[in-house]
Amino acid sequence: MEKQAKVKSRRKYINPVFHLQTKAEDEKFITKDVIKNVRKTGQLNLFGRHLSSVPEGIFTMYELTDGIAVNVDFNRASKDDEEVWWNMKPLTNLDLSSNVLTNIPEKISMFQDLTVLNLQDNNLTTLPPELGNLTKLTKLSINHNKINNLPKEFYKLTELKNLSISDNCLDNVSKDIADLVMLEKLDISNNAIPKLPSGIGFLVRLIDLNVANNKLTDVPPDIVNLRNLLKLDISHNSIKHLPDMGELRKLQLLYAQHNDIEEIPEFLGCGQVEEVYFGNNFIKDIPIEFCENLVHLKVLELRDNQIELVPNEITNLAHLTKLDLTNNDISELPNTIGLMPHLQSLKIEGNKLKQIRPDIIHTGTNRILRHLREKISDEEMQGICGKNLVSTPGDNVFPDRYSMRNGNILNLALKNLSDVPDSCFEEAKEAKVTIVDLCKNKFTKVPEGLVLVAGYLTELNLSVNQLKELPDFVKDCKKLKFCDFSKNLLSTLPSSFVDMVSLRELILCNNKLTNVPDCVYGMVGLEILLLNDNGIEEINVEGLKKLKRLASLNLCNNNIHHVPPELGNMTQLRSLELKGNPFRQPRYAILEQGTDSILAYLRDKIPL
């Protein structure tokens, strides 16, 4: 399989007709008002001023005039607008980004109190060794320059927590980087680095490491010492082999696409992984152990590889929402994939599948899953009863606290249940589960034992049941961020739900709501609200305005006859869905143009 060409990093070049400012023009930006503000706040922002040199006035901002330095009366209170030397704040934050600087003066070292320095998006080719004297720096951004080497003094910045050197011309990283022991985020992507130093394993506080778009052929084994790592991006390199990842116990996101990887590494112990990207490699097999260990996995991308067989055990990834198998050599899929309870996106184009016709594949995920379910034989169904996909009442379907502790999850999806014993929730409490999944069962009421784990819950899924009402005690789940109550028989929510201020995503689609429950407008943390496929008759804009963080609102397929123009003022919305309602305005052509067009149209209709 021919690999896709690697993405080349974008470099900044000076337009030949661009007028470079003179030093005198650069100095004009350091006015008296600017100096006064710097002395008051300790911050200087010179972002995007077309500076070709660092103004000399920066280095004299704190020189005392006669009016400040002499005749000081310590018994006299200063006026608000009067500068006094003892009230001056040292420079702690300096932003020189998005200019055309070619060098940084050595005198930068005089600002010993700097904690944040932004030099990104300039034309720097070197850094002064004196930069190493800024020992209080915690954040340094020098990305999007032309730097090909870092001075050895650079590694004296031992207080750095956030370091970005992406999009430069670096061809090596010194082993001395191990001295930056406070680093939490390191971005050295889009350079020309052929090898990472082995000492990188000493950066045990790292939570985000990005080495994408370099020339790496391997990963140092001690990378597994980064026990706090949450995100690792090694994409767009030439890596052939990855070490076993099991020691990265907090890892959540792994980007390893566009490499030369032939085998998926061992993930035993990585119980927190949510997204894995292995597209555009040379992988031939999906290990059974991989499917059994990643209990929290939601996204698995394996497109453009050489996979021939998808094991039946892939259904163990019960929380998978996206599975991309595009452009492989797969001839058959396990029919039981059709029973995976949360799978929303299944991409299988570009394979040699015999059991699924091309017209079904082109129809989309729902049709593919339905086709696979229809192909499941009675023998296959009996073989999976009692497992994590589907069960019959009476089976021993309830997990013990040890298995729950492994993933902090109580997963009872698709178990054909109408109740859950309190003992199960008691063990869930001991395991401190944060996720409870009861979707696709036959519940007519929420199990009362759920209150036992209310203090730990961050996610609750009760979708696809027969619930007509929700109990008040759900409000006691103070840490709850995600709730899915879709495809039930709900006509309202308890008024006490107004206290659920930590909730970020609420899914109420496919119920029997005729209006948006008033309590929803008090959920001030909401970012996603899905209300499609109900019987909602009106849009309460005044209520929605209280949801300052709301970014996604779906009101499709309701009974809305009028869309208030004032809805157009909710410009924080990134996704607004209104199709399938009986209103006449906005017209369907406007709805097709997307959220920005809908909001603009509505704003134009607001009476002056």
C-alpha positions in Angstrom: 0.0 0.0 0.0 1.4 3.3 -1.0 1.5 5.7 1.9 0.0 9.2 1.5 2.5 12.0 1.3 3.4 13.6 4.6 2.0 17.0 5.4 4.6 19.7 5.1 4.6 22.3 7.8 3.7 25.9 6.7 6.6 28.4 6.9 6.4 32.1 7.1 8.1 34.2 4.5 8.3 37.9 4.2 6.5 39.3 1.2 9.2 41.1 -0.9 6.9 44.1 -1.2 6.4 44.3 2.5 7.8 47.4 4.1 10.1 46.7 7.0 9.7 49.2 9.7 12.7 51.3 10.8 13.9 51.2 14.4 12.4 54.7 14.8 9.0 53.4 13.7 9.3 50.5 16.1 10.0 52.8 19.0 6.8 54.7 18.4 4.8 51.8 20.0 6.4 52.4 23.4 4.4 55.5 24.4 4.0 57.0 27.8 0.5 55.4 28.1 2.0 52.0 27.3 4.8 52.4 29.9 2.3 53.5 32.5 0.1 50.5 31.8 3.1 48.1 32.0 4.2 49.6 35.3 0.6 49.1 36.6 -0.1 45.6 35.2 3.3 44.0 34.6 2.2 43.0 31.1 3.3 44.3 27.7 1.5 43.2 24.5 3.1 44.0 21.2 1.4 41.4 19.2 1.1 42.0 15.4 2.8 45.4 15.3 5.1 44.6 12.3 8.1 45.1 14.5 11.5 44.4 12.7 13.4 45.0 16.0 12.6 44.9 19.7 12.0 48.6 20.7 14.8 49.9 22.9 12.2 51.7 25.0 11.2 48.3 26.4 14.5 48.2 28.3 14.1 51.7 29.8 10.4 51.4 30.9 11.3 51.1 34.5 13.8 53.9 34.7 12.7 56.4 37.4 12.1 60.0 36.5 12.9 62.8 39.0 9.3 63.2 39.7 9.1 59.6 40.9 12.4 59.0 42.5 12.9 62.2 44.6 10.8 64.2 47.0 8.9 61.2 48.1 6.6 61.7 51.0 6.0 58.3 52.6 3.2 59.7 54.7 1.2 61.0 51.8 -1.3 58.6 50.1 -0.8 58.6 46.4 -3.7 59.4 44.0 -5.1 56.8 41.8 -3.5 58.3 38.7 -0.1 59.1 40.3 2.8 56.7 39.7 4.9 55.8 42.7 7.9 53.4 42.5 6.8 51.1 45.3 3.5 50.3 43.4 5.2 49.4 40.1 4.8 45.8 39.1 7.7 44.1 37.4 7.3 42.8 33.9 5.9 39.3 34.1 4.2 38.8 30.7 5.8 39.9 27.4 4.1 39.2 24.0 6.2 39.9 20.9 4.4 37.4 18.7 3.3 37.8 15.0 6.0 40.4 14.1 9.0 40.1 11.8 11.8 40.0 14.4 15.0 38.4 13.3 16.8 38.5 16.7 16.1 39.0 20.4 18.6 41.4 22.2 20.7 40.0 25.0 19.2 42.6 27.3 16.1 40.5 27.5 17.8 38.9 30.5 17.1 42.0 32.6 13.5 41.0 33.0 14.2 38.5 35.8 10.5 38.3 36.8 9.2 37.2 33.4 6.9 34.2 33.7 5.3 34.2 30.2 7.2 35.0 27.0 5.6 34.8 23.6 8.0 35.0 20.6 5.9 32.9 18.2 5.4 33.7 14.5 8.5 35.8 13.8 11.6 35.2 11.7 14.0 34.3 14.5 16.9 32.0 13.5 18.6 31.9 16.9 17.9 32.6 20.5 20.3 34.5 22.8 22.1 32.4 25.5 21.0 35.1 28.0 17.5 33.8 27.6 18.6 31.1 30.1 18.7 33.7 32.8 14.9 34.1 32.8 14.6 31.4 35.4 11.1 32.2 36.4 9.6 31.5 33.0 6.7 29.0 33.2 5.4 29.4 29.6 7.5 30.0 26.5 6.2 30.0 22.9 8.7 30.2 20.1 6.8 28.2 17.5 6.6 29.4 13.8 10.1 30.7 13.5 13.3 29.4 11.7 15.3 28.3 14.7 17.6 25.3 13.9 19.3 25.0 17.3 18.8 25.8 20.9 21.6 27.2 23.1 22.8 25.0 25.9 21.8 27.8 28.4 18.2 27.3 27.2 17.9 24.2 29.4 18.4 26.3 32.6 14.7 27.3 32.4 13.8 24.7 34.9 10.5 26.3 35.9 9.0 25.9 32.5 5.6 24.2 32.4 4.5 24.9 28.9 7.0 24.9 26.0 6.1 25.2 22.3 8.9 25.0 19.7 6.8 23.7 16.8 7.2 24.8 13.2 10.9 25.6 13.3 14.0 24.0 11.7 15.2 22.0 14.7 17.2 18.8 13.7 18.0 17.6 17.2 16.8 17.8 20.8 19.5 17.8 23.4 19.5 15.2 26.2 19.6 18.2 28.5 15.8 18.6 28.0 15.6 16.1 30.9 16.5 19.1 33.1 13.2 20.8 32.4 11.5 18.6 35.0 8.5 20.9 35.5 7.3 20.6 32.0 3.6 19.7 31.6 3.2 20.5 27.9 5.8 20.1 25.2 5.2 20.7 21.6 8.1 20.2 19.2 6.0 19.2 16.2 6.8 20.2 12.6 10.5 20.2 12.8 13.2 17.9 11.3 14.1 15.9 14.4 15.3 12.3 13.6 15.5 11.1 17.2 14.2 11.8 20.6 16.7 11.8 23.5 16.3 8.9 25.9 16.2 11.4 28.8 12.7 12.4 27.8 11.4 9.8 30.1 12.5 12.0 33.1 9.8 14.6 32.2 7.4 12.7 34.5 5.0 15.7 34.8 4.2 15.8 31.1 0.5 15.6 30.3 0.7 16.6 26.6 3.5 15.6 24.3 3.4 16.5 20.6 6.3 15.4 18.3 4.2 15.1 15.1 5.6 15.9 11.7 9.3 15.2 12.3 11.6 12.5 11.0 11.4 10.0 13.8 12.0 6.4 13.0 11.4 5.1 16.5 10.3 6.1 20.0 12.6 5.8 23.0 11.6 3.0 25.3 11.6 5.3 28.4 8.6 7.2 27.0 6.5 4.8 29.0 7.8 6.5 32.2 5.6 9.5 31.5 3.0 8.2 33.9 0.9 11.4 33.9 0.7 11.7 30.1 -2.9 12.3 28.8 -2.2 13.0 25.1 0.6 11.7 22.9 0.9 12.8 19.2 3.5 11.0 17.2 1.7 11.2 13.9 3.4 12.0 10.5 6.7 10.4 11.2 8.4 7.2 9.9 8.1 5.2 13.1 8.0 1.4 12.6 7.6 0.1 16.1 6.0 1.3 19.3 6.9 0.0 22.8 4.2 -1.6 25.0 2.1 1.3 26.2 0.8 -0.3 29.4 2.7 1.9 31.8 1.0 5.0 30.4 -2.0 4.4 32.7 -3.5 7.9 32.3 -3.2 8.1 28.5 -6.5 9.2 26.9 -5.5 10.2 23.3 -3.0 8.6 21.0 -2.3 10.0 17.5 -0.1 7.6 15.6 -1.4 8.0 12.0 0.8 8.4 9.0 3.8 6.3 10.1 5.3 2.9 9.1 3.8 0.9 12.1 3.3 -2.7 11.4 1.8 -3.9 14.7 -0.5 -2.4 17.3 1.4 -2.4 20.6 0.3 -3.9 23.9 -2.2 -1.6 25.8 -2.7 -3.7 29.0 -3.0 -1.2 31.8 -4.2 1.7 29.7 -7.7 1.7 31.0 -8.3 5.4 30.4 -7.7 5.5 26.6 -10.6 7.1 24.8 -9.3 7.8 21.2 -6.7 5.9 19.2 -5.6 6.9 15.6 -3.5 4.4 13.6 -4.6 5.4 10.1 -2.1 5.3 7.2 0.3 2.6 8.5 1.1 -1.0 7.6 -1.0 -2.8 10.3 -2.2 -6.2 9.3 -4.0 -7.4 12.4 -6.2 -6.2 15.3 -5.0 -8.0 18.4 -7.7 -9.7 20.5 -5.9 -8.3 23.6 -6.3 -4.8 22.3 -10.1 -5.2 22.1 -10.3 -6.6 25.6 -8.2 -4.0 27.4 -9.5 -0.6 26.2 -12.8 -0.5 28.1 -13.2 3.3 27.7 -12.3 3.5 24.0 -14.7 5.7 22.0 -12.8 6.4 18.8 -10.7 3.8 16.8 -9.3 4.9 13.5 -7.5 2.2 11.4 -8.1 3.5 7.9 -5.6 2.9 5.1 -3.8 -0.1 6.5 -3.5 -3.8 5.4 -6.0 -5.3 7.8 -7.6 -8.5 6.5 -9.6 -9.8 9.5 -11.7 -8.0 12.2 -11.9 -10.3 15.2 -15.3 -11.0 16.9 -13.7 -9.6 20.1 -14.0 -6.1 18.7 -17.5 -6.1 20.2 -15.8 -5.9 23.6 -15.2 -2.3 22.9 -18.7 -1.6 24.2 -18.3 2.2 24.3 -17.0 2.6 20.8 -18.8 5.5 19.0 -16.6 5.8 15.9 -14.9 3.0 14.0 -13.0 3.8 10.8 -11.8 0.8 8.7 -11.7 2.6 5.4 -9.3 1.3 2.7 -8.1 -2.1 4.1 -8.3 -5.6 2.8 -11.3 -6.8 4.9 -13.5 -9.3 3.2 -16.0 -9.9 6.1 -17.1 -8.2 9.3 -18.4 -9.8 12.4 -22.2 -9.6 12.3 -22.2 -8.8 16.0 -20.8 -5.3 15.3 -24.5 -4.5 14.6 -25.2 -4.9 18.3 -22.6 -2.5 19.6 -24.7 -0.2 21.7 -23.0 3.2 21.1 -21.6 2.9 17.6 -22.6 6.0 15.7 -20.1 6.0 12.8 -18.9 2.9 11.0 -16.8 3.6 7.9 -15.9 0.5 5.8 -15.6 1.9 2.2 -12.6 0.7 0.1 -12.6 -2.9 1.3 -13.4 -6.2 -0.4 -16.6 -7.0 1.6 -18.8 -9.7 0.3 -21.5 -9.8 2.9 -22.6 -6.1 2.4 -23.6 -4.7 -0.9 -22.1 -1.4 -2.0 -25.5 0.3 -2.0 -25.9 -0.5 1.7 -22.4 0.8 2.5 -23.2 4.1 0.7 -26.4 4.5 2.7 -24.5 5.0 5.9 -23.9 3.7 9.4 -27.5 3.0 10.5 -28.3 0.9 7.5 -25.0 -1.0 7.7 -25.6 -1.9 11.4 -29.2 -2.9 10.7 -28.0 -5.2 7.9 -25.4 -6.8 10.2 -28.1 -7.4 12.9 -30.4 -9.0 10.4 -27.6 -11.5 9.5 -27.0 -12.7 13.1 -28.0 -16.3 13.4 -29.8 -17.8 16.5 -26.5 -19.7 17.2 -24.5 -16.5 17.2 -27.1 -14.8 19.4 -26.9 -17.6 21.9 -23.1 -17.4 21.8 -23.1 -13.8 22.9 -25.8 -14.0 25.5 -24.3 -13.2 28.9 -21.6 -11.1 27.4 -21.4 -7.4 27.2 -23.6 -7.0 24.2 -27.0 -8.7 25.0 -28.3 -10.8 27.8 -31.5 -12.3 29.0 -33.0 -11.8 32.5 -31.6 -14.3 34.9 -28.2 -14.4 33.4 -25.3 -13.4 35.6 -25.0 -10.1 33.8 -23.9 -7.8 36.7 -20.2 -7.1 36.9 -18.3 -7.4 40.2 -16.5 -4.4 41.8 -13.1 -5.6 40.6 -14.1 -5.4 36.9 -15.9 -2.1 37.6 -12.8 -0.7 39.3 -10.7 -1.4 36.3 -12.6 1.1 34.2 -14.6 3.1 36.8 -17.7 2.1 34.8 -20.9 0.2 35.4 -21.8 -1.1 32.0 -25.2 -2.8 31.7 -26.1 -1.7 28.1 -28.3 -4.0 26.1 -28.9 -6.5 28.9 -32.7 -6.8 28.5 -33.1 -5.6 32.1 -36.0 -4.0 33.9 -34.3 -3.5 37.2 -30.9 -3.6 38.9 -30.4 -4.9 42.4 -29.1 -2.4 45.0 -26.2 -4.8 45.7 -24.9 -4.1 42.2 -24.8 -0.3 43.0 -23.2 -1.0 46.4 -20.3 -2.7 44.6 -20.3 0.2 42.1 -19.9 2.6 45.0 -17.0 0.7 46.4 -15.4 0.8 42.9 -16.1 4.5 42.7 -17.6 4.3 39.2 -17.9 7.5 37.4 -19.9 6.2 34.4 -23.2 4.3 34.5 -24.6 3.0 31.2 -28.1 1.4 31.4 -29.0 2.1 27.7 -31.1 -0.2 25.5 -32.9 -2.1 28.2 -36.5 -2.2 29.5 -36.5 0.1 32.4 -39.8 1.8 33.2 -38.3 3.6 36.2 -34.8 4.5 37.2 -33.3 2.0 39.6 -33.3 3.5 43.1 -29.8 2.1 43.8 -28.4 4.7 41.4 -28.4 7.2 44.3 -25.6 5.2 46.0 -23.1 6.3 43.3 -24.5 9.9 42.8 -21.5 11.5 44.4 -19.1 10.0 41.8 -21.0 10.1 38.5 -19.8 12.2 35.6 -21.8 10.3 32.9 -25.2 8.7 32.9 -26.8 6.9 29.9 -30.5 5.9 30.2 -31.3 6.1 26.5 -33.6 3.6 24.7 -35.7 2.5 27.6 -39.4 3.0 28.6 -39.0 5.8 31.2 -42.0 8.1 31.6 -40.4 10.2 34.4 -37.1 10.7 36.1 -36.7 10.8 39.9 -35.6 13.8 41.9 -32.5 12.1 43.2 -30.7 12.4 39.9 -30.1 16.1 40.8 -27.8 14.8 43.6 -25.3 13.8 40.9 -23.4 17.1 41.4 -20.5 16.1 39.2 -22.6 14.9 36.3 -21.4 16.3 33.0 -23.2 14.1 30.4 -26.8 12.8 30.4 -28.5 10.8 27.7 -32.2 10.3 28.2 -33.0 9.9 24.5 -35.6 7.5 23.1 -37.8 7.2 26.2 -41.4 8.4 27.0 -40.5 11.6 29.0 -42.9 14.5 28.9 -41.1 16.7 31.4 -38.2 16.8 33.8 -38.3 17.4 37.6 -38.0 21.1 38.5 -35.2 20.2 40.9 -32.9 19.4 37.9 -32.3 23.2 37.8 -29.5 22.5 40.3 -27.5 20.4 37.8 -25.2 23.4 37.0 -22.2 21.2 36.1 -24.0 19.4 33.2 -22.3 20.0 29.9 -24.3 17.8 27.5 -28.0 16.9 27.8 -29.7 14.6 25.2 -33.5 14.5 25.3 -34.3 13.6 21.7 -37.0 11.1 20.8 -39.3 11.7 23.8 -42.7 13.2 24.3 -41.8 16.8 25.3 -44.2 19.5 24.1 -42.0 22.3 25.6 -38.4 22.7 26.9 -38.6 22.0 30.6 -38.0 25.2 32.6 -35.3 23.6 34.7 -33.1 23.3 31.6 -32.7 27.1 31.5 -31.0 26.9 34.9 -28.4 24.4 33.7 -25.9 27.3 33.1 -23.0 25.0 32.2 -24.8 23.4 29.2 -22.8 23.3 26.0 -24.8 20.8 24.0 -28.6 20.4 24.1 -30.3 17.9 21.8 -34.1 18.1 21.7 -34.9 16.8 18.2 -37.8 14.4 17.5 -40.2 15.6 20.2 -43.4 17.6 20.1 -42.0 21.0 21.1 -44.2 23.9 20.0 -42.2 27.0 20.7 -38.7 28.4 21.2 -38.2 30.3 24.5 -35.4 32.6 23.5 -35.3 34.4 26.9 -34.7 31.0 28.5 -32.1 30.0 26.1 -30.2 33.3 26.6 -29.4 32.2 30.1 -27.3 29.3 28.7 -24.2 31.4 27.9 -22.1 28.4 27.0 -24.6 26.8 24.7 -22.8 25.9 21.5 -25.0 23.2 20.0 -28.8 23.2 19.9 -30.9 20.6 17.9 -34.6 21.3 17.6 -35.2 19.2 14.4 -38.5 17.3 13.9 -40.7 19.1 16.4 -43.9 21.1 16.1 -42.4 24.6 16.0 -44.6 27.0 13.9 -42.5 30.2 14.6 -38.8 30.9 15.0 -38.3 34.1 17.0 -35.8 36.5 15.2 -34.1 37.2 18.5 -32.7 33.7 18.4 -30.2 35.2 15.8 -28.5 37.1 18.6 -27.2 33.8 20.2 -24.0 34.1 18.2 -22.2 31.7 20.5 -24.1 28.9 18.8 -21.8 26.9 16.5 -24.5 24.4 15.5 -28.2 25.1 15.2 -30.5 22.5 13.7 -34.2 23.5 12.9 -35.2 21.2 10.0 -38.4 19.2 10.0 -40.6 21.8 11.7 -43.8 23.4 10.2 -42.6 27.0 10.3 -42.5 28.9 7.0 -39.5 31.1 7.8 -36.5 30.6 7.6 -37.0 28.8 4.3 -35.4 25.4 3.7 -32.7 26.9 1.4 -31.5 29.1 4.4 -31.5 26.0 6.7 -29.3 24.2 4.2 -26.7 26.9 4.3 -25.8 26.2 7.9 -25.8 27.9 11.3 -24.1 31.2 10.5 -26.6 31.8 7.7 -29.6 30.9 9.9 -28.5 33.3 12.6 -27.7 36.1 10.2 -31.1 35.7 8.5 -32.9 35.8 11.9 -30.9 38.9 13.0 -32.0 40.7 9.8 -35.6 40.1 10.8 -35.4 41.7 14.2 -37.6 44.9 14.2 -35.6 48.1 14.6 
